[in-house]
Each structure stands twice: as structure tokens, then as C-alpha cells.
Amino acid sequence: MIKAAGVAEVRDADFATEVLGSELPVLVEFTADWCPPCRQMGPVLSDLAAQEGHRLKVVQLDVDTNPDTTNAYKVLSMPTFMVFRGGEPVKAMVGARAKRRLLEELADVL
């Protein structure tokens, strides 16, 4: 998986702890190496993590190596972004987007 700088990678094994148990809301990017739009999102996620890290945790999950979590949340397209708060998914967005648009879409969950 092409990892975005400053963005943690989560796996099936630690998803419950890192995402569902987080004090902060968590933005999860469901991603894959073979997905060009996912690669485009790397710098956007890095910027977002640096700018909003005090109020939003940003993580990536590789769909190819973590099928349990991918299937549990019925993720079919890459990239899919899901926001989890209090252990529950509260928002889902599909497709690459500019940082400004992503921030606008996250405004109601931050």
C-alpha cells in the first residue's frame, strides 16, 4: 500500500482498537495499491492529518490485505472514505476529492 506521510495504517486486527475505540472522530481511507485515485489522495490525507490532527484521526486501510473490515462495511469502490465517531460510521464518501472539498464534507462531523 502506498502510505501517506503522517497517516497511520490500520488492519483488520487493530481496527476495533484504533478506529472504533478512538476518542477522536476517525477518517478511514479504504485504499489499494492498484487504485490511481487512491494514490492521488496521499498528499491530501497527509495535509489533512497535519492540519486537523488535533480533532480528527486520519488512517488508511488496504482493502486487499484486510478483507474482514472491507466486507463488514460493504466497501466496493476505491477510494472510499468513512468517518467513525463513537465506534459507529457516521459518514461515507466515495471517490477522490480536493482537500478543500473534503474539509467541507467533513465540517459536520468535526
Backbone as ProteinMPNN parsed JSONL, in Angstrom:
{"seq_chain_A": "MIKAAGVAEVRDADFATEVLGSELPVLVEFTADWCPPCRQMGPVLSDLAAQEGHRLKVVQLDVDTNPDTTNAYKVLSMPTFMVFRGGEPVKAMVGARAKRRLLEELADVL", "coords_chain_A": {"N_chain_A": [[0.847, -1.189, 0.0], [0.515, 2.22, -0.775], [1.611, 4.473, 1.351], [0.413, 7.349, 2.978], [2.206, 10.162, 4.135], [2.506, 10.68, 7.603], [0.116, 9.494, 8.152], [-1.542, 6.934, 9.71], [-1.503, 3.36, 9.251], [-4.111, 1.049, 9.374], [-5.311, -2.222, 10.307], [-7.253, -5.254, 9.858], [-6.888, -6.581, 12.303], [-6.343, -4.561, 14.22], [-8.327, -2.697, 13.934], [-10.659, -2.339, 15.524], [-9.59, -1.342, 17.936], [-8.004, 0.915, 17.125], [-9.717, 2.476, 15.512], [-12.576, 2.153, 16.081], [-12.447, 2.42, 18.835], [-11.408, 4.921, 19.252], [-10.893, 8.13, 20.756], [-11.127, 10.482, 19.337], [-12.943, 11.599, 16.364], [-12.616, 9.486, 13.474], [-11.191, 9.425, 10.301], [-11.283, 7.133, 7.816], [-9.509, 5.931, 5.109], [-10.317, 3.711, 2.719], [-8.306, 1.877, 0.757], [-6.163, 0.963, -2.073], [-3.279, -0.499, -3.634], [-3.429, -0.676, -6.418], [-5.0, 1.361, -7.284], [-5.298, 4.286, -8.925], [-6.645, 6.851, -8.257], [-6.584, 6.634, -5.486], [-3.875, 6.871, -4.901], [-3.518, 9.522, -5.616], [-4.741, 10.756, -3.496], [-2.984, 10.665, -1.375], [-1.161, 12.95, -0.707], [-3.173, 14.772, 0.006], [-4.408, 13.565, 2.209], [-2.224, 13.509, 3.951], [-1.785, 16.273, 4.36], [-4.251, 16.906, 5.533], [-4.146, 15.361, 7.884], [-2.021, 16.623, 9.173], [-3.021, 19.21, 9.493], [-5.521, 18.931, 10.802], [-5.147, 17.149, 12.847], [-5.425, 17.448, 15.605], [-8.112, 17.264, 16.065], [-9.13, 15.268, 14.505], [-8.557, 11.97, 13.616], [-6.631, 10.452, 11.135], [-6.548, 7.699, 9.027], [-5.405, 4.878, 7.049], [-6.627, 2.012, 5.275], [-5.787, -0.957, 3.77], [-7.538, -2.503, 1.296], [-7.093, -4.941, 0.044], [-5.525, -6.507, 1.73], [-6.97, -6.591, 4.021], [-9.626, -7.956, 4.239], [-11.777, -8.539, 5.994], [-12.646, -6.22, 7.452], [-13.16, -4.55, 5.275], [-15.264, -5.928, 3.982], [-17.12, -5.979, 6.067], [-18.012, -3.358, 6.213], [-19.066, -3.074, 3.762], [-17.589, -2.042, 1.561], [-17.043, -1.188, -1.714], [-15.958, 0.353, -3.748], [-12.95, 2.137, -4.607], [-11.166, 5.148, -3.983], [-12.773, 4.773, -0.817], [-14.073, 6.779, 1.691], [-14.628, 6.778, 5.112], [-16.142, 8.091, 7.984], [-15.774, 7.595, 11.36], [-17.318, 7.798, 14.476], [-17.424, 7.563, 17.928], [-17.352, 4.797, 17.678], [-19.059, 4.169, 15.617], [-19.971, 4.223, 12.117], [-20.422, 7.34, 10.659], [-20.471, 8.796, 8.363], [-20.027, 8.471, 4.849], [-18.042, 8.589, 1.918], [-17.383, 8.412, -1.533], [-14.726, 8.171, -3.819], [-12.017, 10.166, -5.184], [-11.097, 13.449, -4.041], [-10.609, 17.002, -3.817], [-8.671, 18.672, -1.252], [-9.959, 20.914, -0.111], [-12.67, 20.408, -0.709], [-12.999, 17.991, 0.636], [-12.603, 18.816, 3.292], [-14.842, 20.507, 3.534], [-16.874, 18.61, 3.342], [-16.41, 17.204, 5.63], [-16.984, 18.94, 7.637], [-19.395, 18.852, 9.149], [-19.024, 16.698, 10.831], [-16.847, 17.118, 12.365]], "CA_chain_A": [[0.0, 0.0, 0.0], [1.244, 3.488, -0.8], [1.214, 5.119, 2.6], [0.507, 8.812, 3.043], [3.052, 10.611, 5.244], [1.784, 11.151, 8.773], [-1.18, 8.822, 8.237], [-1.33, 5.57, 10.193], [-2.172, 2.263, 8.562], [-4.817, 0.139, 10.273], [-5.559, -3.551, 9.745], [-8.374, -5.966, 10.479], [-6.545, -6.958, 13.685], [-6.356, -3.438, 15.172], [-9.362, -1.743, 13.547], [-11.537, -2.046, 16.665], [-8.858, -0.507, 18.89], [-7.525, 2.171, 16.541], [-10.788, 3.269, 14.896], [-13.826, 2.119, 16.843], [-12.2, 2.831, 20.217], [-10.735, 6.215, 19.291], [-11.56, 9.27, 21.395], [-11.398, 11.444, 18.265], [-13.516, 11.038, 15.134], [-11.582, 8.899, 12.634], [-11.417, 9.323, 8.859], [-10.612, 5.954, 7.269], [-9.492, 5.783, 3.657], [-10.195, 2.345, 2.223], [-7.434, 2.142, -0.382], [-5.485, -0.187, -2.682], [-2.118, -0.134, -4.451], [-3.748, -0.644, -7.843], [-6.024, 2.405, -7.48], [-4.673, 5.603, -9.155], [-7.217, 7.949, -7.451], [-6.131, 6.472, -4.095], [-2.529, 7.437, -4.832], [-3.682, 10.982, -5.67], [-5.229, 11.241, -2.209], [-1.915, 10.628, -0.377], [-0.792, 14.283, -0.211], [-4.355, 15.395, 0.612], [-4.564, 12.984, 3.547], [-1.097, 13.977, 4.762], [-2.102, 17.66, 4.732], [-5.399, 16.876, 6.439], [-3.68, 14.841, 9.178], [-1.187, 17.651, 9.794], [-3.834, 20.388, 9.797], [-6.684, 18.645, 11.657], [-4.806, 16.038, 13.733], [-5.868, 17.69, 16.984], [-9.536, 16.959, 16.222], [-9.517, 14.188, 13.606], [-7.533, 10.961, 13.344], [-6.701, 10.042, 9.737], [-5.89, 6.416, 8.847], [-5.635, 4.177, 5.79], [-6.79, 0.573, 5.371], [-5.601, -1.604, 2.474], [-8.674, -3.421, 1.126], [-6.637, -6.251, -0.421], [-4.951, -7.286, 2.828], [-7.883, -6.513, 5.173], [-10.961, -8.214, 3.699], [-12.838, -8.603, 7.006], [-13.164, -4.87, 7.691], [-13.688, -4.075, 3.993], [-16.572, -6.562, 3.777], [-18.029, -5.606, 7.161], [-18.586, -2.042, 5.914], [-19.586, -3.149, 2.392], [-16.82, -1.14, 0.705], [-16.926, -1.77, -3.044], [-15.205, 1.251, -4.636], [-11.795, 2.787, -4.012], [-11.122, 5.158, -2.516], [-13.961, 5.087, -0.022], [-13.748, 7.422, 2.959], [-15.675, 6.657, 6.124], [-15.86, 8.755, 9.253], [-16.292, 6.869, 12.516], [-17.343, 8.566, 15.728], [-18.023, 6.744, 18.986], [-17.432, 3.408, 17.256], [-20.059, 3.984, 14.565], [-19.762, 5.013, 10.905], [-21.383, 8.444, 10.607], [-20.452, 9.407, 7.036], [-19.24, 7.752, 3.84], [-17.857, 9.329, 0.661], [-16.663, 7.579, -2.49], [-14.01, 8.875, -4.885], [-11.009, 11.171, -4.836], [-11.589, 14.832, -3.982], [-9.641, 18.008, -3.379], [-8.664, 18.865, 0.201], [-10.998, 21.879, 0.269], [-13.97, 19.73, -0.745], [-13.005, 17.011, 1.708], [-12.826, 19.567, 4.54], [-16.25, 20.941, 3.553], [-17.722, 17.447, 3.609], [-16.149, 16.741, 6.995], [-17.318, 20.016, 8.588], [-20.499, 18.5, 10.045], [-18.662, 15.625, 11.754], [-15.697, 17.532, 13.187]], "C_chain_A": [[0.884, 1.242, 0.0], [0.746, 4.321, 0.37], [1.404, 6.635, 2.51], [1.319, 9.188, 4.281], [2.19, 11.127, 6.394], [0.421, 10.511, 8.971], [-0.932, 7.366, 8.621], [-2.058, 4.565, 9.308], [-2.855, 1.4, 9.613], [-5.099, -1.159, 9.527], [-6.795, -4.144, 10.424], [-8.118, -6.177, 11.972], [-6.641, -5.796, 14.674], [-7.43, -2.39, 14.86], [-10.249, -1.349, 14.734], [-10.863, -1.103, 17.66], [-8.581, 0.879, 18.331], [-8.653, 3.071, 16.031], [-12.026, 3.309, 15.79], [-13.644, 2.615, 18.268], [-11.564, 4.199, 20.358], [-11.574, 7.27, 19.993], [-11.979, 10.298, 20.343], [-12.218, 10.795, 17.162], [-12.366, 10.542, 14.254], [-12.039, 8.889, 11.178], [-10.6, 8.138, 8.364], [-10.674, 6.029, 5.749], [-9.313, 4.3, 3.36], [-9.497, 2.466, 0.868], [-6.832, 0.846, -0.924], [-4.333, 0.316, -3.543], [-2.469, 0.092, -5.912], [-4.71, 0.492, -8.211], [-5.364, 3.776, -7.67], [-5.304, 6.751, -8.359], [-6.808, 7.859, -5.974], [-4.75, 7.097, -3.921], [-2.592, 8.967, -4.848], [-4.077, 11.545, -4.304], [-4.146, 11.284, -1.138], [-1.541, 11.993, 0.166], [-1.956, 15.001, 0.483], [-4.536, 14.881, 2.037], [-3.447, 13.417, 4.48], [-1.343, 15.393, 5.262], [-3.215, 17.701, 5.769], [-4.973, 16.412, 7.832], [-2.86, 15.896, 9.913], [-2.032, 18.828, 10.284], [-4.907, 20.112, 10.853], [-6.417, 17.554, 12.695], [-5.246, 16.205, 15.171], [-7.343, 17.351, 17.184], [-10.035, 15.851, 15.309], [-8.329, 13.256, 13.396], [-7.728, 10.499, 11.905], [-5.902, 8.755, 9.566], [-6.219, 5.843, 7.467], [-5.774, 2.689, 6.072], [-6.699, -0.005, 3.971], [-6.681, -2.678, 2.309], [-8.221, -4.834, 0.738], [-6.106, -7.127, 0.715], [-5.837, -7.287, 4.075], [-9.328, -6.741, 4.741], [-12.081, -8.196, 4.743], [-13.482, -7.238, 7.236], [-13.804, -4.319, 6.421], [-15.09, -4.629, 3.76], [-17.584, -6.155, 4.841], [-18.727, -4.276, 6.875], [-19.021, -1.916, 4.458], [-18.918, -2.14, 1.447], [-16.581, -1.829, -0.64], [-16.059, -0.934, -3.983], [-14.041, 1.87, -3.881], [-11.57, 4.131, -4.703], [-12.508, 5.411, -1.931], [-13.458, 5.684, 1.283], [-14.921, 7.226, 3.902], [-15.212, 7.372, 7.381], [-16.553, 7.951, 10.348], [-16.221, 7.779, 13.73], [-18.054, 7.712, 16.769], [-18.227, 5.306, 18.55], [-18.419, 3.125, 16.139], [-19.685, 4.785, 13.32], [-20.841, 6.095, 10.815], [-21.434, 9.116, 9.233], [-19.617, 8.542, 6.118], [-19.21, 8.573, 2.559], [-17.031, 8.442, -0.262], [-16.003, 8.459, -3.54], [-13.039, 9.913, -4.362], [-11.637, 12.556, -4.854], [-10.464, 15.733, -3.513], [-9.761, 18.2, -1.875], [-9.776, 19.824, 0.637], [-12.376, 21.209, 0.307], [-14.081, 18.714, 0.387], [-13.265, 17.691, 3.053], [-14.28, 20.033, 4.661], [-17.168, 19.774, 3.921], [-17.554, 16.909, 5.026], [-16.635, 17.733, 8.053], [-18.401, 19.6, 9.586], [-20.165, 17.364, 11.02], [-17.465, 15.963, 12.634], [-16.156, 18.323, 14.405]], "O_chain_A": [[1.891, 1.293, 0.706], [-0.385, 4.806, 0.377], [2.426, 7.123, 2.028], [1.141, 8.601, 5.348], [1.264, 11.91, 6.186], [-0.344, 10.922, 9.843], [-0.199, 6.653, 7.936], [-3.084, 4.872, 8.7], [-2.249, 1.057, 10.627], [-5.125, -1.199, 8.297], [-7.304, -3.616, 11.413], [-9.007, -5.978, 12.8], [-6.981, -6.007, 15.838], [-7.438, -1.315, 15.459], [-10.552, -0.172, 14.926], [-11.494, -0.175, 18.167], [-8.879, 1.89, 18.968], [-8.551, 4.296, 16.111], [-12.466, 4.382, 16.203], [-14.574, 3.17, 18.854], [-11.214, 4.605, 21.467], [-12.796, 7.309, 19.851], [-13.045, 10.906, 20.443], [-12.202, 9.572, 17.025], [-11.272, 11.106, 14.282], [-13.127, 8.409, 10.858], [-9.374, 8.131, 8.476], [-11.75, 6.172, 5.169], [-8.292, 3.706, 3.704], [-10.028, 3.08, -0.057], [-6.968, -0.22, -0.323], [-4.394, 1.407, -4.109], [-1.881, 0.949, -6.572], [-5.178, 0.558, -9.348], [-4.913, 4.377, -6.695], [-4.562, 7.572, -7.819], [-6.698, 8.879, -5.294], [-4.483, 7.769, -2.925], [-1.806, 9.628, -4.17], [-3.77, 12.698, -3.999], [-4.361, 11.883, -0.084], [-1.591, 12.199, 1.379], [-1.745, 15.75, 1.437], [-4.785, 15.658, 2.959], [-3.683, 13.667, 5.662], [-1.138, 15.686, 6.44], [-3.135, 18.432, 6.756], [-5.384, 16.991, 8.837], [-2.984, 16.049, 11.128], [-1.785, 19.373, 11.36], [-5.173, 20.961, 11.704], [-7.346, 17.082, 13.351], [-5.424, 15.219, 15.885], [-7.792, 17.169, 18.316], [-11.22, 15.52, 15.325], [-7.235, 13.696, 13.043], [-8.847, 10.19, 11.493], [-4.722, 8.705, 9.912], [-7.173, 6.261, 6.812], [-5.134, 2.157, 6.979], [-7.444, 0.402, 3.08], [-6.737, -3.638, 3.078], [-8.892, -5.812, 1.068], [-6.227, -8.351, 0.664], [-5.493, -7.915, 5.076], [-10.163, -5.844, 4.854], [-13.221, -7.871, 4.411], [-14.706, -7.11, 7.217], [-14.864, -3.696, 6.477], [-15.999, -3.888, 3.385], [-18.77, -6.003, 4.548], [-19.886, -4.084, 7.243], [-19.307, -0.822, 3.971], [-19.581, -1.479, 0.649], [-15.995, -2.91, -0.7], [-15.481, -1.475, -4.926], [-14.122, 2.101, -2.674], [-11.77, 4.229, -5.914], [-13.305, 6.168, -2.486], [-12.532, 5.16, 1.902], [-16.069, 7.477, 3.538], [-14.054, 7.272, 7.787], [-17.749, 7.667, 10.275], [-15.212, 8.439, 13.98], [-19.147, 7.2, 16.525], [-19.17, 4.654, 18.997], [-18.602, 1.972, 15.751], [-19.149, 5.888, 13.428], [-22.033, 5.796, 10.888], [-22.334, 9.912, 8.965], [-18.624, 7.949, 6.539], [-20.21, 9.173, 2.164], [-16.084, 7.793, 0.183], [-16.625, 9.371, -4.085], [-13.2, 10.462, -3.272], [-12.591, 12.807, -5.59], [-9.497, 15.286, -2.895], [-10.807, 17.93, -1.286], [-10.454, 19.579, 1.634], [-13.151, 21.418, 1.241], [-15.13, 18.592, 1.019], [-14.056, 17.199, 3.858], [-14.877, 19.968, 5.735], [-18.107, 19.926, 4.702], [-18.442, 16.243, 5.556], [-16.69, 17.398, 9.236], [-18.323, 19.965, 10.758], [-20.94, 17.095, 11.938], [-17.108, 15.202, 13.533], [-15.329, 18.752, 15.21]]}, "name": "protein", "num_of_chains": 1, "seq": "MIKAAGVAEVRDADFATEVLGSELPVLVEFTADWCPPCRQMGPVLSDLAAQEGHRLKVVQLDVDTNPDTTNAYKVLSMPTFMVFRGGEPVKAMVGARAKRRLLEELADVL"}
